Amino acid sequence: MKNHIIYLLLSLFIVSCSNDEIDLTVYNSEISAIENLNNGVPVLDIIAEIGISPLYGLEYGGGFIFHVNETDGSLLVATDYSEIGDVAWGDVFDLDTSPEIGSGPENTEQIIIGNLNDNSVNGTEFGSDNYAFKIVSDLEYRDFNDWFIPSSGSMKAIYDNVHSLGFGNFDETLIYWSSTKEGYFPYVMAFNFNSWGGEAFPGSCLVVNGVLIARKI
């Protein structure tokens, strides 16, 4: 009986020590990529084990992963926000913003700053804050408040790395704003497979379009 008690106590001690040694932030091949992310495993450690492709389209951080930065391990996620209906661009004025993947925050800020100026001489004043970029900049959605409208390059990546793989929640009947603009012409995006092949194309500031939002993690 005494030996049985000693054995039981020793077993409990071994199990307790084993549990203490488990580090959830170390990649675990027995669980999913999302579970590893939720456990705090660094993105670079995950992609070192499984590559980047398995992360594309996964729902995480309020949206669907469409870009992985292989240098710093940051992620870009995006989701549909067309529940608010079609939204105006805002003031019409001459401005160039970047097409590069990840430039959405800076683009969004530039467009908001431009709307604060008087553009009546060489453009058109919208006249209120009820325009896409201001709405998204002020947005708190899915417990996050750092949303922006993605660039045209990001829109292409969303199409290639999420929508075309059968993931995401993007509406194929809509045209979405991007935050890339050349002069007076903003770039927009259709997510149906029959139009433009997933490429952003020049649109008009004078129409209303759907809103797709992104954030960096």
PyRosetta script that sets phi, psi and omega in degrees:
from pyrosetta import init, pose_from_sequence

init()
pose = pose_from_sequence("MKNHIIYLLLSLFIVSCSNDEIDLTVYNSEISAIENLNNGVPVLDIIAEIGISPLYGLEYGGGFIFHVNETDGSLLVATDYSEIGDVAWGDVFDLDTSPEIGSGPENTEQIIIGNLNDNSVNGTEFGSDNYAFKIVSDLEYRDFNDWFIPSSGSMKAIYDNVHSLGFGNFDETLIYWSSTKEGYFPYVMAFNFNSWGGEAFPGSCLVVNGVLIARKI")
pose.set_psi(1, -42.9)
pose.set_omega(1, -179.6)
pose.set_phi(2, -61.9)
pose.set_psi(2, -43.7)
pose.set_omega(2, 179.3)
pose.set_phi(3, -62.9)
pose.set_psi(3, -35.6)
pose.set_omega(3, 179.3)
pose.set_phi(4, -64.3)
pose.set_psi(4, -42.4)
pose.set_omega(4, 179.5)
pose.set_phi(5, -65.6)
pose.set_psi(5, -42.3)
pose.set_omega(5, 179.0)
pose.set_phi(6, -62.0)
pose.set_psi(6, -42.5)
pose.set_omega(6, 179.6)
pose.set_phi(7, -62.9)
pose.set_psi(7, -42.3)
pose.set_omega(7, -180.0)
pose.set_phi(8, -63.8)
pose.set_psi(8, -44.0)
pose.set_omega(8, 179.6)
pose.set_phi(9, -65.1)
pose.set_psi(9, -39.1)
pose.set_omega(9, 179.0)
pose.set_phi(10, -65.0)
pose.set_psi(10, -40.1)
pose.set_omega(10, 178.4)
pose.set_phi(11, -63.1)
pose.set_psi(11, -44.0)
pose.set_omega(11, 179.3)
pose.set_phi(12, -62.8)
pose.set_psi(12, -38.4)
pose.set_omega(12, 179.6)
pose.set_phi(13, -65.6)
pose.set_psi(13, -41.5)
pose.set_omega(13, -179.9)
pose.set_phi(14, -65.3)
pose.set_psi(14, -44.9)
pose.set_omega(14, 179.0)
pose.set_phi(15, -61.9)
pose.set_psi(15, -42.2)
pose.set_omega(15, -179.9)
pose.set_phi(16, -63.1)
pose.set_psi(16, -43.2)
pose.set_omega(16, 179.3)
pose.set_phi(17, -65.3)
pose.set_psi(17, -39.0)
pose.set_omega(17, -179.7)
pose.set_phi(18, -63.5)
pose.set_psi(18, -42.6)
pose.set_omega(18, 179.4)
pose.set_phi(19, -63.8)
pose.set_psi(19, -37.9)
pose.set_omega(19, -179.4)
pose.set_phi(20, -65.2)
pose.set_psi(20, -26.6)
pose.set_omega(20, -174.7)
pose.set_phi(21, -86.4)
pose.set_psi(21, -9.3)
pose.set_omega(21, -179.0)
pose.set_phi(22, -73.1)
pose.set_psi(22, 122.9)
pose.set_omega(22, 177.7)
pose.set_phi(23, -108.2)
pose.set_psi(23, 107.3)
pose.set_omega(23, -176.2)
pose.set_phi(24, -66.6)
pose.set_psi(24, -17.9)
pose.set_omega(24, -178.4)
pose.set_phi(25, -85.4)
pose.set_psi(25, 5.1)
pose.set_omega(25, 173.3)
pose.set_phi(26, -98.1)
pose.set_psi(26, 134.8)
pose.set_omega(26, -176.5)
pose.set_phi(27, -54.0)
pose.set_psi(27, 133.5)
pose.set_omega(27, -179.3)
pose.set_phi(28, -121.7)
pose.set_psi(28, 112.7)
pose.set_omega(28, -177.6)
pose.set_phi(29, -71.6)
pose.set_psi(29, -9.7)
pose.set_omega(29, -178.6)
pose.set_phi(30, -83.8)
pose.set_psi(30, -9.6)
pose.set_omega(30, -179.8)
pose.set_phi(31, -123.1)
pose.set_psi(31, 169.3)
pose.set_omega(31, -175.0)
pose.set_phi(32, -73.6)
pose.set_psi(32, 166.5)
pose.set_omega(32, 177.6)
pose.set_phi(33, -61.9)
pose.set_psi(33, -40.3)
pose.set_omega(33, 179.3)
pose.set_phi(34, -63.5)
pose.set_psi(34, -42.1)
pose.set_omega(34, 178.3)
pose.set_phi(35, -63.1)
pose.set_psi(35, -38.8)
pose.set_omega(35, 175.7)
pose.set_phi(36, -63.0)
pose.set_psi(36, -43.4)
pose.set_omega(36, 177.4)
pose.set_phi(37, -60.5)
pose.set_psi(37, -46.1)
pose.set_omega(37, -179.7)
pose.set_phi(38, -63.9)
pose.set_psi(38, -27.3)
pose.set_omega(38, 177.9)
pose.set_phi(39, -79.5)
pose.set_psi(39, -6.7)
pose.set_omega(39, 179.4)
pose.set_phi(40, 91.7)
pose.set_psi(40, 15.2)
pose.set_omega(40, 176.2)
pose.set_phi(41, -68.1)
pose.set_psi(41, 128.2)
pose.set_omega(41, -179.7)
pose.set_phi(42, -57.4)
pose.set_psi(42, 141.2)
pose.set_omega(42, -179.0)
pose.set_phi(43, -56.7)
pose.set_psi(43, -41.3)
pose.set_omega(43, -178.4)
pose.set_phi(44, -63.9)
pose.set_psi(44, -31.8)
pose.set_omega(44, 176.8)
pose.set_phi(45, -70.2)
pose.set_psi(45, -37.2)
pose.set_omega(45, 179.9)
pose.set_phi(46, -67.3)
pose.set_psi(46, -46.6)
pose.set_omega(46, -177.0)
pose.set_phi(47, -72.3)
pose.set_psi(47, -21.7)
pose.set_omega(47, 174.2)
pose.set_phi(48, -66.7)
pose.set_psi(48, -26.6)
pose.set_omega(48, -178.9)
pose.set_phi(49, -91.5)
pose.set_psi(49, -40.8)
pose.set_omega(49, -171.8)
pose.set_phi(50, -122.3)
pose.set_psi(50, -4.1)
pose.set_omega(50, -176.4)
pose.set_phi(51, 83.6)
pose.set_psi(51, -178.4)
pose.set_omega(51, -175.6)
pose.set_phi(52, -87.6)
pose.set_psi(52, -40.2)
pose.set_omega(52, -171.5)
pose.set_phi(53, -52.0)
pose.set_psi(53, -40.1)
pose.set_omega(53, -179.4)
pose.set_phi(54, -64.1)
pose.set_psi(54, -15.9)
pose.set_omega(54, 178.5)
pose.set_phi(55, -83.1)
pose.set_psi(55, -23.8)
pose.set_omega(55, -175.7)
pose.set_phi(56, -64.4)
pose.set_psi(56, 131.9)
pose.set_omega(56, 176.9)
pose.set_phi(57, 88.0)
pose.set_psi(57, -9.7)
pose.set_omega(57, 179.3)
pose.set_phi(58, -70.5)
pose.set_psi(58, 141.0)
pose.set_omega(58, 179.8)
pose.set_phi(59, -85.9)
pose.set_psi(59, 121.4)
pose.set_omega(59, -173.4)
pose.set_phi(60, -160.7)
pose.set_psi(60, 138.8)
pose.set_omega(60, 174.9)
pose.set_phi(61, 61.9)
pose.set_psi(61, 32.1)
pose.set_omega(61, 176.4)
pose.set_phi(62, 94.4)
pose.set_psi(62, -7.0)
pose.set_omega(62, -178.3)
pose.set_phi(63, -153.9)
pose.set_psi(63, -162.2)
pose.set_omega(63, -178.3)
pose.set_phi(64, -110.8)
pose.set_psi(64, 129.5)
pose.set_omega(64, -176.3)
pose.set_phi(65, -65.4)
pose.set_psi(65, 123.5)
pose.set_omega(65, 178.4)
pose.set_phi(66, -123.3)
pose.set_psi(66, -9.8)
pose.set_omega(66, 179.4)
pose.set_phi(67, -151.7)
pose.set_psi(67, 138.7)
pose.set_omega(67, 176.7)
pose.set_phi(68, -123.7)
pose.set_psi(68, 124.5)
pose.set_omega(68, 177.0)
pose.set_phi(69, -84.7)
pose.set_psi(69, 112.6)
pose.set_omega(69, -175.7)
pose.set_phi(70, -74.3)
pose.set_psi(70, -8.7)
pose.set_omega(70, 179.4)
pose.set_phi(71, -89.9)
pose.set_psi(71, -50.7)
pose.set_omega(71, -176.1)
pose.set_phi(72, -109.4)
pose.set_psi(72, -3.8)
pose.set_omega(72, 177.5)
pose.set_phi(73, 77.9)
pose.set_psi(73, 11.7)
pose.set_omega(73, 178.2)
pose.set_phi(74, -77.2)
pose.set_psi(74, 156.6)
pose.set_omega(74, -179.2)
pose.set_phi(75, -120.5)
pose.set_psi(75, 149.3)
pose.set_omega(75, 168.6)
pose.set_phi(76, -115.9)
pose.set_psi(76, 131.9)
pose.set_omega(76, 178.4)
pose.set_phi(77, -125.7)
pose.set_psi(77, 154.5)
pose.set_omega(77, -179.1)
pose.set_phi(78, -144.4)
pose.set_psi(78, 155.2)
pose.set_omega(78, 176.8)
pose.set_phi(79, -151.5)
pose.set_psi(79, 156.9)
pose.set_omega(79, 175.9)
pose.set_phi(80, -69.3)
pose.set_psi(80, 140.2)
pose.set_omega(80, 173.3)
pose.set_phi(81, -133.1)
pose.set_psi(81, 32.5)
pose.set_omega(81, -177.0)
pose.set_phi(82, -76.1)
pose.set_psi(82, 0.2)
pose.set_omega(82, 176.8)
pose.set_phi(83, -60.8)
pose.set_psi(83, -19.5)
pose.set_omega(83, 178.4)
pose.set_phi(84, -84.1)
pose.set_psi(84, -3.3)
pose.set_omega(84, -179.4)
pose.set_phi(85, 88.5)
pose.set_psi(85, 179.0)
pose.set_omega(85, 177.6)
pose.set_phi(86, -66.9)
pose.set_psi(86, 140.0)
pose.set_omega(86, -172.9)
pose.set_phi(87, -128.9)
pose.set_psi(87, 145.7)
pose.set_omega(87, 179.5)
pose.set_phi(88, -73.8)
pose.set_psi(88, 155.8)
pose.set_omega(88, 176.3)
pose.set_phi(89, -70.3)
pose.set_psi(89, -40.0)
pose.set_omega(89, -174.1)
pose.set_phi(90, 116.9)
pose.set_psi(90, -151.7)
pose.set_omega(90, 178.3)
pose.set_phi(91, -61.3)
pose.set_psi(91, 146.2)
pose.set_omega(91, 174.6)
pose.set_phi(92, -101.4)
pose.set_psi(92, 119.0)
pose.set_omega(92, 179.8)
pose.set_phi(93, -158.5)
pose.set_psi(93, 164.1)
pose.set_omega(93, -176.6)
pose.set_phi(94, -76.3)
pose.set_psi(94, 120.4)
pose.set_omega(94, -179.9)
pose.set_phi(95, -161.5)
pose.set_psi(95, 138.5)
pose.set_omega(95, 172.0)
pose.set_phi(96, -108.6)
pose.set_psi(96, 129.5)
pose.set_omega(96, 174.3)
pose.set_phi(97, -124.3)
pose.set_psi(97, 165.0)
pose.set_omega(97, -169.5)
pose.set_phi(98, -77.6)
pose.set_psi(98, 144.7)
pose.set_omega(98, 172.3)
pose.set_phi(99, -90.7)
pose.set_psi(99, -5.5)
pose.set_omega(99, -171.2)
pose.set_phi(100, -66.3)
pose.set_psi(100, 144.4)
pose.set_omega(100, 175.3)
pose.set_phi(101, -59.8)
pose.set_psi(101, 129.9)
pose.set_omega(101, 179.0)
pose.set_phi(102, 92.5)
pose.set_psi(102, -3.0)
pose.set_omega(102, -177.8)
pose.set_phi(103, -87.9)
pose.set_psi(103, 3.2)
pose.set_omega(103, -177.7)
pose.set_phi(104, -55.1)
pose.set_psi(104, -43.0)
pose.set_omega(104, 179.6)
pose.set_phi(105, -60.1)
pose.set_psi(105, -44.7)
pose.set_omega(105, 179.8)
pose.set_phi(106, -67.9)
pose.set_psi(106, -41.2)
pose.set_omega(106, 177.7)
pose.set_phi(107, -59.9)
pose.set_psi(107, -47.7)
pose.set_omega(107, -179.0)
pose.set_phi(108, -59.1)
pose.set_psi(108, -42.9)
pose.set_omega(108, 179.5)
pose.set_phi(109, -64.9)
pose.set_psi(109, -42.6)
pose.set_omega(109, 179.8)
pose.set_phi(110, -60.9)
pose.set_psi(110, -40.9)
pose.set_omega(110, -178.2)
pose.set_phi(111, -69.0)
pose.set_psi(111, -38.3)
pose.set_omega(111, 177.6)
pose.set_phi(112, -64.8)
pose.set_psi(112, -44.7)
pose.set_omega(112, 178.0)
pose.set_phi(113, -60.5)
pose.set_psi(113, -41.4)
pose.set_omega(113, 178.5)
pose.set_phi(114, -62.3)
pose.set_psi(114, -34.3)
pose.set_omega(114, 178.7)
pose.set_phi(115, -70.7)
pose.set_psi(115, -20.6)
pose.set_omega(115, 178.3)
pose.set_phi(116, -77.6)
pose.set_psi(116, -17.0)
pose.set_omega(116, 179.9)
pose.set_phi(117, -85.2)
pose.set_psi(117, 164.6)
pose.set_omega(117, 175.4)
pose.set_phi(118, -86.1)
pose.set_psi(118, 109.1)
pose.set_omega(118, -177.8)
pose.set_phi(119, -106.5)
pose.set_psi(119, 18.5)
pose.set_omega(119, -174.1)
pose.set_phi(120, -70.5)
pose.set_psi(120, -22.5)
pose.set_omega(120, -177.3)
pose.set_phi(121, -75.9)
pose.set_psi(121, -45.8)
pose.set_omega(121, -175.7)
pose.set_phi(122, -119.1)
pose.set_psi(122, 19.1)
pose.set_omega(122, -179.8)
pose.set_phi(123, -162.7)
pose.set_psi(123, -151.2)
pose.set_omega(123, -177.4)
pose.set_phi(124, -131.8)
pose.set_psi(124, 131.6)
pose.set_omega(124, 176.2)
pose.set_phi(125, -84.5)
pose.set_psi(125, 128.0)
pose.set_omega(125, 177.7)
pose.set_phi(126, -76.3)
pose.set_psi(126, -41.2)
pose.set_omega(126, 170.8)
pose.set_phi(127, 97.1)
pose.set_psi(127, 3.1)
pose.set_omega(127, 175.8)
pose.set_phi(128, -158.0)
pose.set_psi(128, 174.4)
pose.set_omega(128, 177.8)
pose.set_phi(129, -91.7)
pose.set_psi(129, 8.6)
pose.set_omega(129, -177.5)
pose.set_phi(130, -87.5)
pose.set_psi(130, 53.1)
pose.set_omega(130, 178.5)
pose.set_phi(131, -123.8)
pose.set_psi(131, 161.8)
pose.set_omega(131, -166.5)
pose.set_phi(132, -52.8)
pose.set_psi(132, -49.0)
pose.set_omega(132, -170.4)
pose.set_phi(133, -72.6)
pose.set_psi(133, -36.8)
pose.set_omega(133, 176.7)
pose.set_phi(134, -69.1)
pose.set_psi(134, -41.2)
pose.set_omega(134, 178.4)
pose.set_phi(135, -59.2)
pose.set_psi(135, -46.8)
pose.set_omega(135, -177.2)
pose.set_phi(136, -70.9)
pose.set_psi(136, -38.8)
pose.set_omega(136, 178.4)
pose.set_phi(137, -60.9)
pose.set_psi(137, -35.3)
pose.set_omega(137, -179.0)
pose.set_phi(138, -89.5)
pose.set_psi(138, -0.4)
pose.set_omega(138, -168.9)
pose.set_phi(139, -76.0)
pose.set_psi(139, 135.1)
pose.set_omega(139, 165.1)
pose.set_phi(140, -115.1)
pose.set_psi(140, 117.3)
pose.set_omega(140, -171.6)
pose.set_phi(141, -146.7)
pose.set_psi(141, 131.2)
pose.set_omega(141, -178.8)
pose.set_phi(142, 54.8)
pose.set_psi(142, 37.5)
pose.set_omega(142, 177.3)
pose.set_phi(143, 70.9)
pose.set_psi(143, 16.7)
pose.set_omega(143, 176.7)
pose.set_phi(144, -125.4)
pose.set_psi(144, 148.9)
pose.set_omega(144, -178.8)
pose.set_phi(145, -129.3)
pose.set_psi(145, 22.2)
pose.set_omega(145, -177.5)
pose.set_phi(146, -116.7)
pose.set_psi(146, 38.5)
pose.set_omega(146, -178.8)
pose.set_phi(147, -78.6)
pose.set_psi(147, 153.9)
pose.set_omega(147, 173.3)
pose.set_phi(148, -148.1)
pose.set_psi(148, 170.0)
pose.set_omega(148, 175.5)
pose.set_phi(149, -94.2)
pose.set_psi(149, 125.8)
pose.set_omega(149, -173.1)
pose.set_phi(150, -70.2)
pose.set_psi(150, 158.0)
pose.set_omega(150, 177.7)
pose.set_phi(151, -73.2)
pose.set_psi(151, 171.1)
pose.set_omega(151, 178.2)
pose.set_phi(152, -64.1)
pose.set_psi(152, -36.3)
pose.set_omega(152, 176.8)
pose.set_phi(153, -63.9)
pose.set_psi(153, -39.2)
pose.set_omega(153, 176.5)
pose.set_phi(154, -67.1)
pose.set_psi(154, -37.8)
pose.set_omega(154, 178.5)
pose.set_phi(155, -61.1)
pose.set_psi(155, -40.6)
pose.set_omega(155, 177.2)
pose.set_phi(156, -62.2)
pose.set_psi(156, -42.3)
pose.set_omega(156, 179.1)
pose.set_phi(157, -66.4)
pose.set_psi(157, -36.4)
pose.set_omega(157, 176.9)
pose.set_phi(158, -63.1)
pose.set_psi(158, -41.9)
pose.set_omega(158, 178.2)
pose.set_phi(159, -64.0)
pose.set_psi(159, -49.6)
pose.set_omega(159, -174.6)
pose.set_phi(160, -70.9)
pose.set_psi(160, -41.9)
pose.set_omega(160, -169.1)
pose.set_phi(161, -98.8)
pose.set_psi(161, -6.5)
pose.set_omega(161, 179.1)
pose.set_phi(162, -129.3)
pose.set_psi(162, -66.4)
pose.set_omega(162, -171.7)
pose.set_phi(163, -63.0)
pose.set_psi(163, -46.1)
pose.set_omega(163, -176.9)
pose.set_phi(164, -69.4)
pose.set_psi(164, -15.1)
pose.set_omega(164, 177.3)
pose.set_phi(165, -91.2)
pose.set_psi(165, -0.4)
pose.set_omega(165, 178.4)
pose.set_phi(166, 90.3)
pose.set_psi(166, 13.1)
pose.set_omega(166, 179.4)
pose.set_phi(167, -106.5)
pose.set_psi(167, 177.5)
pose.set_omega(167, 175.6)
pose.set_phi(168, 87.3)
pose.set_psi(168, -179.1)
pose.set_omega(168, -176.8)
pose.set_phi(169, -134.3)
pose.set_psi(169, 32.4)
pose.set_omega(169, -173.0)
pose.set_phi(170, -84.8)
pose.set_psi(170, 140.4)
pose.set_omega(170, -172.4)
pose.set_phi(171, -87.6)
pose.set_psi(171, 116.2)
pose.set_omega(171, -177.5)
pose.set_phi(172, -72.2)
pose.set_psi(172, -10.9)
pose.set_omega(172, -179.9)
pose.set_phi(173, -88.4)
pose.set_psi(173, -5.8)
pose.set_omega(173, -173.1)
pose.set_phi(174, -105.9)
pose.set_psi(174, 158.3)
pose.set_omega(174, 162.8)
pose.set_phi(175, -103.8)
pose.set_psi(175, 131.6)
pose.set_omega(175, -179.3)
pose.set_phi(176, -109.0)
pose.set_psi(176, 143.9)
pose.set_omega(176, 171.5)
pose.set_phi(177, -68.8)
pose.set_psi(177, 145.0)
pose.set_omega(177, 160.7)
pose.set_phi(178, -110.9)
pose.set_psi(178, 173.2)
pose.set_omega(178, 178.7)
pose.set_phi(179, -99.3)
pose.set_psi(179, 11.0)
pose.set_omega(179, 178.3)
pose.set_phi(180, -92.8)
pose.set_psi(180, 133.5)
pose.set_omega(180, -175.7)
pose.set_phi(181, -142.8)
pose.set_psi(181, 138.9)
pose.set_omega(181, 173.4)
pose.set_phi(182, -121.9)
pose.set_psi(182, 112.5)
pose.set_omega(182, -177.5)
pose.set_phi(183, 63.8)
pose.set_psi(183, -116.0)
pose.set_omega(183, 179.0)
pose.set_phi(184, -101.4)
pose.set_psi(184, 9.1)
pose.set_omega(184, -171.0)
pose.set_phi(185, -118.4)
pose.set_psi(185, 108.7)
pose.set_omega(185, 175.8)
pose.set_phi(186, -79.1)
pose.set_psi(186, 151.7)
pose.set_omega(186, 175.9)
pose.set_phi(187, -92.5)
pose.set_psi(187, 137.4)
pose.set_omega(187, -179.2)
pose.set_phi(188, -124.7)
pose.set_psi(188, 171.5)
pose.set_omega(188, -173.6)
pose.set_phi(189, -144.6)
pose.set_psi(189, 135.1)
pose.set_omega(189, 172.1)
pose.set_phi(190, -108.8)
pose.set_psi(190, 138.3)
pose.set_omega(190, -176.9)
pose.set_phi(191, -101.7)
pose.set_psi(191, 3.9)
pose.set_omega(191, 174.3)
pose.set_phi(192, -76.6)
pose.set_psi(192, 152.0)
pose.set_omega(192, -171.9)
pose.set_phi(193, -79.2)
pose.set_psi(193, -5.5)
pose.set_omega(193, -176.2)
pose.set_phi(194, -99.3)
pose.set_psi(194, -6.5)
pose.set_omega(194, -175.3)
pose.set_phi(195, -119.7)
pose.set_psi(195, 118.6)
pose.set_omega(195, 168.5)
pose.set_phi(196, 66.9)
pose.set_psi(196, 0.9)
pose.set_omega(196, 175.3)
pose.set_phi(197, 60.1)
pose.set_psi(197, 33.5)
pose.set_omega(197, 178.7)
pose.set_phi(198, 80.8)
pose.set_psi(198, 13.2)
pose.set_omega(198, 177.9)
pose.set_phi(199, -96.8)
pose.set_psi(199, 138.1)
pose.set_omega(199, 172.0)
pose.set_phi(200, -71.0)
pose.set_psi(200, 150.6)
pose.set_omega(200, -177.1)
pose.set_phi(201, -142.5)
pose.set_psi(201, 155.9)
pose.set_omega(201, -177.5)
pose.set_phi(202, -63.8)
pose.set_psi(202, 135.7)
pose.set_omega(202, 177.6)
pose.set_phi(203, -121.7)
pose.set_psi(203, -157.7)
pose.set_omega(203, -178.9)
pose.set_phi(204, -124.0)
pose.set_psi(204, 136.9)
pose.set_omega(204, 176.0)
pose.set_phi(205, -69.8)
pose.set_psi(205, -12.4)
pose.set_omega(205, -172.2)
pose.set_phi(206, -92.9)
pose.set_psi(206, 0.9)
pose.set_omega(206, 179.1)
pose.set_phi(207, -107.0)
pose.set_psi(207, 175.8)
pose.set_omega(207, 173.9)
pose.set_phi(208, -111.6)
pose.set_psi(208, 144.1)
pose.set_omega(208, -178.3)
pose.set_phi(209, -139.7)
pose.set_psi(209, 172.2)
pose.set_omega(209, 177.4)
pose.set_phi(210, -75.1)
pose.set_psi(210, 165.4)
pose.set_omega(210, -177.2)
pose.set_phi(211, -120.0)
pose.set_psi(211, 130.0)
pose.set_omega(211, 175.1)
pose.set_phi(212, -121.5)
pose.set_psi(212, 131.9)
pose.set_omega(212, -173.2)
pose.set_phi(213, -118.2)
pose.set_psi(213, 152.9)
pose.set_omega(213, -177.8)
pose.set_phi(214, -138.9)
pose.set_psi(214, 161.4)
pose.set_omega(214, 172.8)
pose.set_phi(215, -148.6)
pose.set_psi(215, 158.3)
pose.set_omega(215, 178.2)
pose.set_phi(216, -103.5)
pose.set_psi(216, 137.7)
pose.set_omega(216, -179.5)
pose.set_phi(217, -118.2)
pose.dump_pdb("model.pdb")
